[in-house]
Amino acid sequence: MTRQDEAITAGREFHFTSQDFQRVRKLIYDHAGISLSESKQELVYSRLSRRLRATGIKTFAEYLNRLEKGDEEEWEAFTNSLTTNLTAFFREAHHFPMLADYLRAHRGHPIVLWCSAASTGEEPYSMAITAAEVFGTLTPPVTIIASDLDTHVLEQARMGVYPEERVSKMDPDLVKRYFLRGTGSHAGKVRVREELRNLITFRQINLLHDDWPLRSPLDIIFCRNVMIYFDKPTQLQILKKFVPLLRSDGLMFAGHSENFYHAEDLFKLRSKTVYELAPKLKAQRHHEESRARGGHHADRP
């Protein structure tokens, strides 16, 4: 062990060398496209130490060997440990009036929205509430696909149960219309109304994989605050796969710290962190849609 590794490991429960960290970086990048910076070493140690305790494994080297041998159950736990799930209801609030405007303008066909980084569900439920408000009903003609890589947070999202403080900053009228307050042993919690939960299908999707369980055309893709974890080549790879899924006039919503100037041949900035297809691709998609309307209806998810 080098002096640097001795310094890194000093006072820790488990030996964690710079070589261990580089192995973790390569494994999560190859599996999920997540690019961990050198500054994430403490975070990685903290989160994966829990897995060593849970499995009874004594060293990081042994734990990483187990992953490399293909332990699928532990791969899931490893990935869940290293994904970040910061979210909130109506986070980046300027997006939701734009979503509402789009929904009003497209009342003539069933609308399909994809939340590609659903986390614990606040984002797709915010989309569902927006749709319910626009159409004035708990059962609007909208389907929402909500996906995440982390299976643990997806299960939380399916339940739709949150501490009351998670909705404390929302409009009280919205809370009253779309949430049920818990009583007895569930006091202090709220649950999203069943009608809204029924609008959403939750699925595990790895954005790096090619076999997304989605069919075009999608009206809206929310891909917010996830691209920041990918390097530029990986971002481009994912954006290329978004293109054939979107309607010609569809929109993609990104996070406030994300930009796609390196993909101007794919997406054009329409408004603050809201993108549409680049003109050439937009015209191509419009032509395909016109042909589909003339022959048979395009598939919906």
N, C-alpha and C positions, 0 to 999 in steps of 0.2 A: 504494500500500500504506500502510495506517495505521501509526502508531507501535506500536500493539498488535500488529499483524501482523508488523512488523519484529522485535519482541521475541520473538514466538512462533517465527519462522523462523530467528532468529540461531543460527548454529552447526550448522544442519541441512543434510543432503545435498540435500533438496528443499524448495522453498517450500511452506508449508502454512499457509494463512490461515484466519482465523475463518470466512470465507465457505465455504472448502473443507470445513471441519468441519461446518458447518450443512448443506451439500449431502449429505455422507456420512450424517448423522443422518436426513435426510428419505428418502434412498434405502433405507437398511436398515429404516427403520420402515415405509415403504410396501410393501416386498418381503417382510419377515419379521416385522413387528410388534415388532421389537426397539427398545426405547426407550433410547437412549444418553444418559447424563447429561453435563453439561458437564465433569465430572471425567475423562471418558474420552478427552479430546483427545490425550494422550500415547500411550495405548494404540492409538488409531486410527492415529496417525502411524506408530508402530512397525510395526504389522501390515501396513498398506497400502504402506509404503515397500518392503516385500519384493516386492509385486506390481509396483510401478513398475520395480524392478530387473529382475524376471523378464521383463517385457514390453518393456523398453527405452524406456518412456515417460518423458519428462523432467519433467513437471509434474503435480501433482494435478488441476489444471483439465482438462488434456488426458485424463487417465485417467478422470475422472468424466464427461466428454463421451462417451467411448467406451462407458461403461455406459449412459448415457441414450439412446444410439443403438441399444441392444438387443443387445450382444455377449453371447450366451447363455453361452458358455464362460467368459468373464471374470466374468459375474454369479455363476456357481457358485464361482469362486475368491474373489471379493469376499465372498460370504456365508460361505464356509468360514473366511476370515481373521478375520471379526468375531464368530464364535460362540465361546463359551467351553465347554470340555469337561473341567472338573474332575470326576473320578469316582473310585470305588474299589469293590472287592468288599465287599459287605455294609455299604455306607455307610448311616448312620442305621439302625443294627442293630435297633432296636426294631420296625421294620416287618416283619421277616421272620418272627418268631413269629406275628404276626397273619395274614400271608399263609399260613403253615403251617396255622393253625387253620381258615382259610377253605377251604383245599384238603381238609382232613380232613372237613369238613362237607358237601362237595359232590362226593363220590366217585361219585355216581350218573349224572353226565353228563360228556361231554367238556368240559374247562375251557379257556377262552381268556383269555389275559392280554395286555395291551398295555403295553409300555414305550415311552412317547412321546418320550423324550429319551435314547436309548441310548448316545450318545457312543461311546467305544471298546469298549463291550460288557460292562464289569464288572457293570452293573446287571442286564441281562437274563440273564447267566450266573448271577448270584446267585439270581435267581428260578428258574432251571432247576435249580440245585443244591438249593434249598429243596423243589421239587416232587419231585425224585429221592429226597430224604431221607424225605419224607412217605409216598411210595408204595413205598419200598424197592426201586426199580428204576431203571436208567438210561433206561428208556423209559416214563415215566409218561404217563397219558392227558391230557396238557397240551400246548397249542399256545401259543407265545409269539410275538407280533409285536413286533419291535423297530425303532423308526423314529428318524430324526434328520434335521435339515435339512442337516447337513454330510456330504457324500458321502465325504470323505477318512476321517473317523473311522468311518463305516459299513464301509468296506473293511477297516479294521483290526479292527473287531468281528467281521466274517465270518471272518477268519483265526483268531481266538481265541488268538493267541500273545502272551505277556507276559513281561517280565523277571521273574526269580524274586522280586525284592524286592516285586513287586506282590501276591504271595500270602503274604508273610512273616508277616503279622499274622493270617492265617486259621488255623483249627483244622488242625493237621498231618494229622489223619485225613481231613478233607475234601479237602485238597490231594492226598493219596495216592489217594483214590477218584476224583476228578474231573479230575485233570490228569496229563499225561504230561510227564516231565522231558526236556529236550533233551540230546543227546549230541554229541560232535564239534564241528562248527562251530555247532551250536545249543545248546551248553552254556551254562548261565546263563539259559535260557529255559524256560518251561512252555507247554503247549498244552492247551486245554480238550478233553476227550474228544469224539470224533466223535459219540457218541450224544447228548450234550447239545447240540452244535452243530446237530444235526438237528432239535431241538425248536424252533429259532428261525428265523423268517423275517425277514430284514433288508430294510427298505424306506425310501426317502427320502420323508418326508412333511413338508410345510410346514403347520404348525398353522393358519396364516392362510387357507389355501386351503379350498375347500368340497368338493373331490373326493377326500376321503380314501379310499384303497383298503381300506376296512374294512366289515364287515357285523356287525350286532348278532345276538345279544347277547354282550357282553363281560362276563366275570366281574370282572376287576380292571383298573384303569387306574393305572399308575405315571406320575405327571406331577410329578416332583420336581426342585426347583431350576431350573425353566425359567420359571415364571410371574413370577419376580422380574425378568426382562428385559422384561416387557410392562407397559404402563400398565393401569389398572383397566378402562377400556372394552374393551381388547383381551382381557384376562383373561376378562371376562364373555362376550365373543363366543365364545371357545374353550370355556368351561364349558358354554354353551348347546348346543354341538355334541357334548359328551360325553354329555349326558343321554339321548338316544335310543339310544345305543350300549350303555349299561349294563343288565345284568339288574336286576330290582327289588331284589334283595338284594346287588347288586354294590358294590364299594368303590373309592374313589379315594384314592391315597396321594400326599401333597404333601410339599414340602420343609420343613425345620424353621423356616425364616424366612418361610414363606408362610402366609397365611390368606385365607379367602374369606367374610368377614363381609358383604361387599358383594353376595354371591350366595346369601343364606340362603333365597331362594325356589327355589333350584336344588339346593344341597347343604347337608347338616347335619353338623356335626362329631360324629363317633362316638367317637373316641379321639384321642390325641396325633397331630396332622397326618394323621389318617385320616378320610375323609368318606364318607357314604352319601347317597343321594338324599333330598331333602326329602320329608316325609310325604305331601304331596298327589301329587307325582310318583311316589313309590314305590308308592302305591296304584294309580295309573293304569297304571304298568308291570306291576304284578302282575295287573291285570285283562286287559291285552293278552296276557300270557303264558298265563293261564288259557284265554283264547279260542283261542290258537294250539295249545295242547295238545289242546283239544277238536276242532280241525279238522285242521291240519297242523303239522308241527314247524317251529319258527322256524329261520331260516337261521343257519348258523355260518360264520365266516370260512373 
